[in-house]
Amino acid sequence: QMDVHGTIREVLAETVREELASEYQELSTEDLIKALRQRGIIDDVMKELKFVTDVKEEESTSAAKPSTHFVDREPPVLKKTNIDPTRRYLYLQVLGGKAFLEHLQEPEPLPGQSCSTFTLCLHFRNQRFRSKPVPCACEPDFHDGFLLEVHKDSLGDGSKMVDATTMLSICDPVHMVLIKTDTFGETTLVASYFLEWRSLLAAENGITNIAVELLGVGTESKVSVGVLNIRLEMYPHLNKVLSPEVVNTQFALERQKTAEKERLFLVYAKQWWREYLQIRPTHNVRLVKIFAQDENGVNHPVCLYIRPLRAGRLLDTPRQAARFVSVLGYERAPVIGGGGGKQEQWCTLLAFLCRNKGDCEDHANLLCSLLLGFGLEAFVCVGTKAKGVPHTWVMTCGTDGTITFWESLTGHRYIHRPVNPDDPPVVEQPKPLYPYRTIGCVFNHQKFFGNCQPSDAVEVCVFDLHDESKWKPMSEEAIKSVCSPGSTSSVPAFPPLCASTIDAAVTSNEIELQLRILVSEYRKDLGLSTVWDDHLSYLLSPALAAYELERTTGISAGNEEFQDAVRRAVPDGHTFKGFPIHFVYRNARRAFATCLRSPFCEEIICCRGDQVRLAVRVRVFPYPESACAVWIMFACKYRSVL
């Protein structure tokens, strides 16, 4: 605000003129600080600085907090990052955008009015960043700086200072994903871009400015959505820059190498497919998926979409991982126009996580990656469910040969017991509980198998993947050449998962309060008064916790205590009704509208009678990223008058 930099620059220029005019001597930092002190600039700056950390510590050591849950409504203050002078950093600044023509007509948002926003998410070498949301406009006002560490300890790079030549061999791009959030909190993926930062290694003054043209996603992957102005800087500055020829030659070689590997894989895949069709002509209708398009419309081998992913301390068990994936939103890739065709779009993991929702393929790829991270032998299955609708799900193979299907959209697990079609009719066959009908292929990050059994029906399938008469394998070497980490592949490494930023208690309270207002207003329109029973509301908590536990582990517990407590709270001659429901979003109005569609819930909310008392309890269970499971229970008790 005070333009500190400008003032300091003037003073330094003045000092240098005065001091150096007499004789040419080296000025030390002390001399410069002394000059600033004399002019009182340091004092002014110190007065202006607000020390945030101290205040927070005083608060926390002050009197014990009351039992209710308060949260600071102050915007989070940016932490200062300590730059380690022995490491290399890439400082990436986003200095506004232009030509976002879709938002040309949008009026300026009024102060305090909610509007759609853009958020930029970045991933570079195991580090993730997110910009502050800015209002959508033709020229969005992005002003953010991100400090990216070029060498990470976690990548085994050690603590050596890295020179330009070594950095030239680091081919990880900066993956940037632009997300639009509308006024209802719904997110859409606007663009996904891979920024090649190494041109900076040939920049004379160690700074380069780039105008990045972002292209749309899916069907619009050839259409420009806008331009971002980006400034890159290297800290500390390079002693020796490379020549542009060297950098461009490196890029050309990498492109050539990648293209050659992809060409050879394509030749191999065509040959494999010809052989597969020669086994049985009907194979050409089976869902054998070897390549899939990402959000930018680029084709990749399906094995590239999966890598063993460890969630650190954010998820403890494979079943919890399945629960996490199931509470990420489900949304089919958008299609412009009718025709019922399914637009195919397998998102990169960063785009899926930042948008917080995706298609069934995105869910299955993430779940398979997490299960591989937990040390299981997991595969993604491509096939159909009822009515021939294409679908993907996950399968794990136990060491004892047990085959388990995991539905990534619901978190349900099913044990697969194949039906033997050759058994006599007397033999009782297992009845499949899973919704899957046919299966064309299974794959993970290292293996790919095409189903070549006489029938592709899941119920008669034998999952002995080592038997080549049942499953035609692809060469693991061929897959490795394009999909192994370290091969200059066209899909970046997976980003790490982030811990949840949602405060469960605060969010639960907010939604509960909003629902109480909505219910009271709704009843008022029907000419009914509303009396809330806080004690009964509180008693619903154990039930909601038990439902979530059951979804995660498959074990239900604590039901007896809940029933006992409710019996005690509802006197003789009174009736109790309860209705639990589960959502994966935090919009109270939308949840309330959905609840009213259920006749059971409407019966509770519109309850008439003598001594009617209403109760509502909300419990938000946060998961990594911004995923959460929201359980809501409406209940009422009233005197039964017959």
N, C-alpha and C positions, 0 to 999 in steps of 0.2 A: 504493500500500500504506500510506503514512503519512498518507493523506488530506491531502495538501499544500494542496489548495484550501480545505478547511475551516479549517485552521490559519491560512493567509494571510488568509482573510476575517476571522477573529476579530481578528488583530493589526491589520489595517487599520481595522476598526471602532473598536478601542481607540485607535489612533493619531489617527484623525480626531476622536474624542471629546476626547482630551487636547489636541491641537494647536489644534483649532478652538474649544475652550471659551474660551481667552483672547481671541482676536480672530478675526474672519472673514477668514482669508487663504487664498489658493490653495495647495494642497499640490502640490509637484512630484513627479515620479517619484523623484527622488533622495531626497526626504524619506522616501517610503514604503520605498524599498530600505534606507535607513539604519535605519528602525524594524525592518525584518525582520532586518537584520544584528545589531542590538543584542540581539535575542532568540535569536540563534544558529540561526534557521530556515534561512537560506540555506546555512550550513555543513552542516546535517543533510541537506538536499536534495542538495547536491553529493556528500556521502559515499554517499548511496543510488544516485545515478545511475551506471550502468555505461556507460562509453564504448566502444561496440562497434567503431567504425571504426578507432580507433588500433590495437587488438589485431590486427585483420585485416591492417593494413599491416605491422606488425612481423613477423607470420607470413610474409607474402609476401616480405619482404626478407631473412628469415633464410636459413639454409643452403639450397642448391638442392634442390628437391623430388626425391625418388627417382622412378624412371621409372614406378612403378606409379601408379595413379590413385586418389587419396583424395578423399573429398568430406566436407564438414562435416555431421555428423549433427545438429548443433544446429538447432533451428527457426529460420527466417529472422527476423531482428529487423526490426521495422517501421522504415522510413526516416522521418526527420522531413521533412515537406514544408515548403519555405519558401513562406510566403504572400506574394505580391507585393501590397503595399497599394494599388497603382493599378489592380487588376483586381477584378472581381466574382466571388465564389465562392458556390456553393450547397453548404452542408454538410448532408449527408443521413445521419442516424443510424438504424440499424435496432436497435430496443430490444426484442428478444424477439418471440416469436410466441405465439399461443394458438389453441385450438380446431382443432388438426390431429388431427381425431377418428380418422383411420385408424390413428394410432399410440397410441391410448388404452390398449391392453392391453400395450404394449411394456414389459418390465421395465427397470429402471435398468441401464445397462451397467456391468459391473464394471471396476475400474481395469485398464488394459492389454488388456482384451478388445476385439476389433474389432467395430464395429457399423455399421449403415447411417447415412449422414450426409446432411444437407442442405447445399447450397452455393447462395448467391445470386449471380447474375451481373448486372452493370449495364452499360448503355451509354447515354451521353448526349453528343451533339455530338462524335463522334469520339474519345471517351475511354471506356475500358473498365475495369471493376473487378470484383473477385471477393472474396466474403467468406471468412472462415475456415470450414472445414467444422464443423458442429455435429451432435451425435448426434440422430437422428430421435426426436422425442418429441411428446406431445400439446401441450406448450408449449416448442418448441425455443428454446434459449438463445442467440439471435443477439445479439451486441453488437459492432457494427461501425460505423465512421464513414467516409464517403466524401466527399472534397473535389472537387466538380465545378466546373470552370471554365466560367462562362457564356459568356464571349467567348474564342474560340480564335483564335490567330494564323493557324492553318492554314485557318480558314474565312474569312480575309480581313477579320476584324473590326477589325484594328488594335489599338492599345493604349489606346484611350480608355476612361475609366471609364463604364460604361453605366448609364443611369438607369432608373427603374421603367417609364416609358412605352415605352422601347425594348425592355426585357425582355418586356413584355406581348406584343410582336409576335413573340417567339421561340416558335414553336409546337412545338418539338421536345419530346416527352415524355421522361421517364426510363424506358427499357425495362428491366424487371426480369424475370429468368428464374430460376425455382427448380428446381434439379436434385437428384435423390436418387441417391446412389451406394450400392450394396449392398456387402456384405462381400467380394464377388468382384470389385469394381471395375466392375460393370455400371451404366450410368447410365440413369435414366428422367427424362423431362420431367414435372415436377409441375404447374407453372403458368407462365404468361407474362402480364405485366401492364404496362400503360402508365400511369405515374404522372404526373398533371397537377400540376406543381409551382408554377404561377403564382398559385395562391390565396395563396401566401406574400406576394405583392406587396401584398396588402391587409391583412396581419396587423399589428396595432397595435405589438407589441413586436418585430416582425421574426422571430418564431418561430412555427411552427405544428406541432401534433401531429395526425397522421392515422392512423386505423386502416384499413388496406387489406385488403379482403376478396379473397383470391385464389380464382379459379375454376379448375376442372380444365381439361384439354385434350382435344381430339378429341371422342369421344362423351360425355365428362363435362363439356363446356364450360358447362353450366348449374349444376353442382354445386360447392358451396363446399369448398375443401380446407383452409382455415385463414385466420387473420388475422395480419397483421404490424403491429406498432406502429412508426410512422415519425415522426421528428422532423426538420423542415426548418428551416434557419436561413440567413440571408443574411449574407455577410461582404464588405466592411464593411457595417454596418447602413445601411438606406436613410434618407436625410434626410427624404424625403417619401413616405409610403405612398399607394397609390391607394385609392379607395373601393371596397368590395365590388361596388357596382352596376356600376362601370366594368369590373371584371374579369369579372363574370358576363355583361355585355353582349358583351364581346370573345369569350368562349367561345361564346355563343349565335350570334353572327355567323359564327364559324368553322364551327360545326356546320352552320349553315344553308347556307353556301357549299359546304362539302364535299358535303352531302346533295344540293344542287341539281346540282352537277357529276356526281355519281354517278347521279342520276336521268336526266339528259340522256344520259349514256353508255349507260345501260340501254335507253333508248328507241331510241338509235342501234343498239345491238347487236341488239335484237329485229328492227329493220327490216333490218339486214344479213343476219341469219339467215333471214328470210323470203325475201329475194332469193336467197340461197344455195340454199335448198330448191327454188326455182322452176327452177334450172338443170337439176336432175335429181332425181327423187323419192328415188333411192337414197342421196342425200347425208345423209338423216337418220340413217343408221347409221355414218357416218364419225366418227372421233374428232376433232371440232372443239371445242376447249376454250377458251371465252372467259373464264369465271370459274372460280376455284378457292378452296377454303376453307382458311384458315390454321389454326394449332393451336387458336385460340379459337373456331373454327366460324364465322368471319366471311368472307363472300364478297368477293373482290377480283378485278379484271381480271388475267389472267395476266401481262400486261406489267409489272405492278407488282413482280413477284417478281424482276425482273432489272434490274441497273444496272451500268454499267462499273465494275469493281472493280480498283483497282491494289494490288498486294501489296507496294509499297515495295521493300525489298531482301530480302524473305523468299523470293521465287520469281524465278528468272532467265529462264525460257523458258516458252512455252505448253505444251510437253510436260511440263515439270516441274510446271506447274499441274495438268495432267491426272493426273499421278502422285499429287500431293497429294490431289486430290479422290477418287481411287480408294482411297486408304488410310484415308479416313474410313469408319467402319463403316456397313454396310448393314442396315437393319432396317425391315420393313414396319410401317406404323402399326398399333398394337395394336387388336384388335377383341374385344369381349366376346361370347362365344357363337359358335356355328358358323355354317354357311350359306355359307361360302366367299366371301362378299362382301368386296370390298376397301374398307377404310375409307380415305377420301381425306383427306389432311392435308398441305398444302404449308406447311412450317415457315418462319417468318421466319428470316433468316440467323443472328441471335444465338442463337435456340433450337437451330438445327442445329449451330452451332459449339460451343456450351457442352455439348451432349449428346454431341458427337463422333460422332454417327451419325444416319442418317436414311434416308428412302425414296429411290427412284431419281429422283423429281422434285426433291428437295432437292439431290441431287448434280448433276443436269443444270443446274438454275438457277445453282448456284455456279460450275460449270465455264464456262457460257456467259458469266457476268458477268466471270470472270477473263480469258477469251479476248477479250472486248470491251475489257477494260482493256489487253491486249497489242496493241490496234489491229487485231484481225482482225474480219471481218464474220461474226459468229456468231449462230446461231439455236437455239432449243430446238425439237426435233421431237416431236410427240405422235402416237403410232401404236401398232402392236402388234408383238410378236415371235411366235415359233412358238406354235401352239395358240391364237392369238387373245388372248394375255395382253397387257393394256395396258402400254405402256412409254414412257419418254421418253429421248431421247438428244440429242446436240448436233451441229450441222452447221456447217461454215465454208465460205464461198464465196470462192475465190481470185479475184484480179483477172483471171486468164486463164480463168476459168470452171470451174476444178477444184472439184469438190464433195467434201469430206472429212467422213466421219461420225466422231464421237468418242464412244466408249462411256464414260460417266462412272463406271460402277461398276468397270471394269477398267483404264481408261486406254488401251485399244486404239484404233487409228485405222484406218479403211477408206476407200479411194478409191472413189467411186461412179461406175460407168460404166453408163449406162442401156442396157437391152436394147431394141432396136427391134422391136416385134411385127410390123411390116409387112415385115421383111426376108424374102427367100426362105430356105427351110430350109438351103440350102447354106452360107449365111454363118454363120461360127462366132460365137456370142454369148459375151460375157464371163460367167463364172460368179461370182455374188455371194458374197463371203466373210462379209458381215455377217449378223447374226442377225435383222435387221428384216424384217417382212413387209408391213405396210401403213402409210401415213402420212396423217393427217387434216389437220394444220395445222402451220405453223412460225411462231414469233414471237420477238421480242426486246424491248428496252425501248422501241422506237419504232415497230416494224412488226408487223403481224399478217396472215398469208395463209392462206386456206382452200384446200385442194386441190380443184380442180374439173376434173381430168383424168378421162377416161372410166374409168380404173381407178385405185384408190388403192394398188395394189401398188408397193412401193418400187422393185423392179428395173426397172419400165418408166417410172418417174417422171422427168420432165425438170424440173430445178430452175432454170428460167429464170423467176425471181420477177417480172421486169418484164412478162411476158406474161400479160395479164389473162384470156386464154382458158384458161390452165392454173392460175393461182393468183388467187383473188379477194381483193384487198387490202381492209383496213379503212382508213378515213380516218386519216392520221397526225395530223391536227389533233384528231380525237376522242380518240385514244390519249394525245396530249400533254396534253389538258385534265385527264385523271385520273392520268396516270403521270409527268409531267415533274417533276424536282426543283423544289421551290418551290411547286408546286401544293399546297394544304393537303390532302395525301393522307392516307389513314388508315393507311398503312404507313410506319414511320420510316425515316430514312436508314440505309444499310448501316453496320455497325460495321467498324472497321479489323481486319485480321488481326493476331493476336499471335504473337510469336516462340515457339518451343517452349521448354518449361521442363524437358524431359527431358534428362538427362545421358547421352549415348549410351554412353560407355565403362562407366559405373557400372551402368546398366541391363543392358547386354550381359553384364557379369560376373555380376550377380545371377541372371539367367535361366539362364546357363550352369551356375552352381553348383547351382541347384535341379534342373536337368535331370540333372546327374551323380548327384545323390542319388537321384532318381526311378529312373534307369536301374539304379543299383547295387542298390536295394531290389527292383526288378522281377526282376533276374537272380538275386538271392539267393533269392527265392521259387521260382525254377525250379531251385535247387540249383547255380547257376553262379557262379563268382567273377568279379570285374570288375577288369581292369588297364587304367588309362587311359594313353594315349600323348600326352603334352603337345605333343611336337614335331609329331606328325601333326595334332593339333587346330589348332595354329597355321597349318599349311600350308593349311588349308581356307579361311582368311580371303580370299585373293584371289578364290576362286570366288564367295563370297557378294557381294563388292564388284562383281564382274563381272555377277552376276545383276541386282543393283539398277540398275546403269548401263544394262543392256539394257532393263529395264522403263521407265526414264526416257527414254532417247534412242533406243531401237530399234537401238543398235549394240552388238555383243558384242566384247569385247577382252580380251586377257591370258590366253586359254585355254591357249595353248601352254606358257607358263611354269608354270601350275598343274599341267598334266599331267606336265611334265618333273620338277617337284619331287616329285610323288607317286611317279613311277617310281623316283626315287632313294631315296625313303623306304621303299619296299616291296621287300624283298630277293627274289632269284630263288626261285621255288617257292612264293611267298606270293601270296595273292589279296587284292585291295582292293575294297571295296564302299562306295559313298557314296550318300547320299539327302538332297537339299536340299528344304526346304519353306518356305512363306512364310505369315506371319500378319499381321493388323493389330492384334492385341491383345498385352498383355504378361503374360498369365497362364500361367506355366510348366506348371502341372498340366493346364490345359485343352489347351495345345498338345501335351503329351506324350500325352494320351488320343487326340487327333486323329491324331497320328503313328502310334500303334499300330494304327489302323484300316487303314493301308496295309500290304499284305503285304510290300513291299520293305523298308519301315522296320522292320517287326517281325522280318524275317529278320536285319537287322543287329543290332538290340538283343538278340535271342535267339541270337546266333551261338555255335555250339559248334565246337570243333576244337582244333588244336594251336597253341600260342603266340598265342592270340587277344588282340589289343590293340584297345581301343575309343577313339574320338575323337568329340568333339562341339564345334561352334563356333557361337556365336550372335553375330549382328551386328544391332544396332538402328540404323535410319536415321531420325532425327527429322525431322518436317516441321512447318510452322506449326501453331498451336493445340496440341493434345496428340496430334496424329496421328503415327503412326510405322509404318514397315514393319519387320517383324521376320523376319530370315532365319535359319533353323536348319539345320545340316547334321550328320547322324549318319554316322559312317564306322567301318569295322573292317578290320583286316588279319589274316590267319591263314595258317598253313601248309596248303597243299592236300594232304590225305592221301586218295588215291583207293583 
